[in-house]
Structures are given as structure tokens and as C-alpha cells.
Amino acid sequence: LQEKLNRPVTIGKVGLSLFPLAARLDNVSIGEAPTFASQPPFATAEKLYVSAGLFSLLRGQVAVKSLRVEKPQIHLIRNAEGVWSFSTLGRSSTPRSGTAPPANSAAPPETPAAAESSQQAGPSLDELRIIDGRIALTDMTPKKLSGIYDHIDLTVKDYAPNKRFSIDLGVHLPG
């Protein structure tokens, strides 16, 4: 997870259930990127419940069926240049040689079969639930959009790329 996110990750106690196949992770923390050094980590959660498909694991792939996050706290920072801290998730802080195409080259056109396979390869979830979340904004640009958004409850059901899904959101706004 640290390699995928390019951030330090800590996990407290871990529990496992075989029927249904699920894991409970306590005190999960994802650190902030070094260029956005801040006192609180980028994200924390008291509890994280993950349910995976058994048959996908037998095929050597991890397919997350549902995800429930209790009391997550996310600290979003926008630096003076207008770059958000979440924009570096999963990206290396140092560019790798040979990975970017030359500026004057165009990408080859995508065939319909390739487009369909890339759409099917996206993540899907039966259910995502966020319970009593909190988002804190720190804005270092002249716009100063700082604030705290608390008691966020979110439920997303039947999510898959390029398909309709349901969403239910509740949030207390500042003031």
C-alpha cells in the first residue's frame, strides 16, 4: 500500500473473517507527501472494513466488493502554487526516466477493443460507506478556502466505471 500510494502507511490491529471473506483494520493512517509536510497525516480512520471476492482471490487478483470506513479524517492542503496534496497520491515524487513521451509526440489512437478492456479494468464496488467523516482544508493560496467539513456520511452502491450508481451524502457545512 505504501508503494502504491507513495506515502507512509500505518495500520494498527488487523482482524480477518473467512465467511464472508473480510478484514477489519484499526487505526489506519496514510501520511502526507514530503512536499506537503504537515503535522496531521493526510488521512486516518478508526476502523476500515474490507470485503473481497473469494473467487477473485483464487484467481490471484484482489477484487474489493465492499469498503466501510468509520470516522475517517482527511486533511487536504493546497500549496501557494495551487497544487493539492491529494494530487500526488500514487505518484513518485521524482520523475522516472523514459516514462513520459516527448512533448511533441502524439499518443496512438485507442482501438475500440482496447477502450472496452480499459473500461472493464477499472475498479468496481458493491458498496462504499463512509461513516462520520471529517475533511479539513488548509489553503495557502490567496483565495484562502480553509475550513472543516464534519459529520460526513456517504453511501455509494453498485459503483462501476461508465455505469449508473446510487449515492447518498450527508454533511454538516461550516457555519
C-alpha positions as CSV (number, residue, x, y, z in Angstrom):
1,L,0.0,0.0,0.0
2,Q,2.9,2.3,0.8
3,E,4.4,1.7,-2.7
4,K,1.0,2.2,-4.4
5,L,0.3,5.5,-2.6
6,N,3.9,6.7,-2.4
7,R,3.1,7.6,1.2
8,P,3.9,6.1,4.6
9,V,1.0,3.9,5.9
10,T,0.5,2.5,9.4
11,I,-2.1,0.0,10.4
12,G,-3.0,-1.0,14.0
13,K,-4.8,-4.2,14.8
14,V,-6.0,-6.4,11.9
15,G,-8.8,-8.9,12.1
16,L,-9.8,-11.5,9.5
17,S,-13.1,-13.2,8.8
18,L,-13.4,-16.2,6.4
19,F,-17.1,-16.2,5.9
20,P,-17.7,-13.8,4.4
21,L,-14.2,-13.1,3.4
22,A,-13.4,-9.7,5.1
23,A,-10.7,-7.8,7.0
24,R,-11.0,-5.2,9.7
25,L,-8.2,-2.8,10.1
26,D,-8.0,-0.5,13.1
27,N,-6.2,2.9,13.3
28,V,-5.3,3.2,9.7
29,S,-3.1,6.2,8.8
30,I,-1.8,7.5,5.5
31,G,1.0,10.0,5.8
32,E,1.3,13.3,4.0
33,A,3.7,13.8,1.0
34,P,7.1,15.2,1.9
35,T,6.4,18.3,-0.2
36,F,3.2,19.0,1.9
37,A,4.7,18.3,5.3
38,S,2.0,18.9,7.9
39,Q,1.5,17.8,11.5
40,P,-1.6,15.7,10.9
41,P,-1.3,12.8,8.4
42,F,-3.1,13.1,5.1
43,A,-5.8,10.6,6.2
44,T,-6.7,8.5,9.2
45,A,-9.6,6.1,10.0
46,E,-10.6,4.5,13.3
47,K,-11.8,1.4,11.5
48,L,-11.7,0.1,7.9
49,Y,-13.7,-2.9,6.9
50,V,-12.8,-4.5,3.5
51,S,-14.8,-7.4,1.9
52,A,-13.2,-9.2,-1.0
53,G,-14.4,-11.7,-3.6
54,L,-13.2,-15.2,-2.8
55,F,-13.1,-16.4,-6.4
56,S,-11.1,-13.4,-7.5
57,L,-8.5,-14.2,-4.8
58,L,-8.3,-17.8,-6.0
59,R,-7.5,-16.4,-9.5
60,G,-4.7,-14.3,-7.9
61,Q,-6.5,-11.0,-8.2
62,V,-7.9,-8.8,-5.4
63,A,-11.4,-7.6,-6.1
64,V,-12.8,-5.5,-3.3
65,K,-16.5,-6.0,-3.0
66,S,-17.3,-3.5,-0.2
67,L,-15.5,-0.9,1.8
68,R,-16.7,0.7,5.1
69,V,-14.7,3.4,6.7
70,E,-15.6,4.6,10.2
71,K,-14.6,8.1,11.4
72,P,-12.1,9.0,8.6
73,Q,-10.3,12.3,8.8
74,I,-8.7,13.8,5.7
75,H,-6.5,16.8,5.7
76,L,-6.4,18.5,2.3
77,I,-3.7,21.1,1.7
78,R,-3.4,23.4,-1.3
79,N,0.1,25.0,-1.5
80,A,0.8,28.5,-2.7
81,E,1.2,27.3,-6.3
82,G,-2.3,25.9,-6.2
83,V,-1.3,22.2,-6.1
84,W,-3.5,20.0,-3.8
85,S,-1.9,17.4,-1.6
86,F,-4.1,14.6,-2.9
87,S,-2.7,15.2,-6.4
88,T,0.5,13.3,-5.5
89,L,-1.2,10.2,-4.3
90,G,0.3,7.2,-6.1
91,R,2.8,9.3,-8.0
92,S,6.5,9.2,-7.5
93,S,8.0,12.5,-6.2
94,T,10.9,12.0,-8.6
95,P,10.3,11.6,-12.3
96,R,11.4,8.3,-13.7
97,S,13.5,8.4,-16.9
98,G,11.9,7.2,-20.0
99,T,8.3,7.2,-18.7
100,A,7.0,10.3,-20.3
101,P,6.6,10.6,-24.1
102,P,8.3,13.5,-25.8
103,A,6.3,16.8,-25.7
104,N,5.8,16.8,-29.5
105,S,4.7,13.2,-29.9
106,A,1.0,12.2,-30.0
107,A,-0.4,9.1,-28.3
108,P,-1.5,6.4,-30.7
109,P,-5.3,6.2,-31.2
110,E,-7.0,3.7,-29.0
111,T,-8.9,0.9,-30.7
112,P,-12.5,0.1,-29.6
113,A,-11.4,-3.2,-28.2
114,A,-8.6,-1.5,-26.1
115,A,-11.0,1.1,-24.9
116,E,-13.5,-1.5,-23.8
117,S,-10.9,-3.6,-22.0
118,S,-9.6,-0.5,-20.2
119,Q,-13.1,0.5,-19.1
120,Q,-13.7,-3.0,-17.7
121,A,-10.4,-2.9,-15.9
122,G,-11.5,0.0,-13.7
123,P,-12.4,-0.6,-10.0
124,S,-15.9,-1.5,-9.0
125,L,-17.6,-1.8,-5.6
126,D,-20.9,-3.2,-4.4
127,E,-20.9,-0.7,-1.6
128,L,-18.7,2.1,-0.2
129,R,-19.8,3.5,3.2
130,I,-18.1,6.4,5.0
131,I,-19.5,7.0,8.5
132,D,-18.9,10.2,10.4
133,G,-16.1,11.5,8.3
134,R,-14.3,14.8,8.5
135,I,-12.4,16.9,5.9
136,A,-10.1,19.7,6.9
137,L,-8.9,22.2,4.3
138,T,-5.8,24.3,4.5
139,D,-5.4,26.7,1.6
140,M,-2.1,28.6,1.3
141,T,-3.2,30.5,-1.9
142,P,-4.5,34.0,-1.7
143,K,-8.1,32.6,-2.0
144,K,-7.9,31.0,1.5
145,L,-10.7,28.4,1.2
146,S,-9.8,26.8,4.6
147,G,-12.5,25.2,6.7
148,I,-13.7,22.0,8.3
149,Y,-16.5,19.8,7.0
150,D,-17.7,17.5,9.7
151,H,-20.1,14.5,10.2
152,I,-19.9,13.3,6.6
153,D,-21.9,10.2,5.8
154,L,-21.6,8.8,2.3
155,T,-23.0,5.6,0.8
156,V,-22.2,4.6,-2.8
157,K,-23.8,1.4,-4.1
158,D,-23.1,-0.6,-7.3
159,Y,-20.2,1.5,-8.5
160,A,-18.5,0.6,-11.7
161,P,-16.9,2.7,-14.4
162,N,-19.2,4.1,-17.0
163,K,-22.3,2.7,-15.3
164,R,-25.1,4.3,-13.2
165,F,-24.7,4.0,-9.4
166,S,-26.5,5.4,-6.4
167,I,-25.1,7.9,-4.0
168,D,-26.4,9.2,-0.7
169,L,-24.4,12.0,1.0
170,G,-24.9,14.0,4.2
171,V,-22.5,16.6,5.5
172,H,-22.6,19.5,8.1
173,L,-21.2,22.6,6.5
174,P,-19.2,25.3,8.4
175,G,-21.4,27.9,10.0
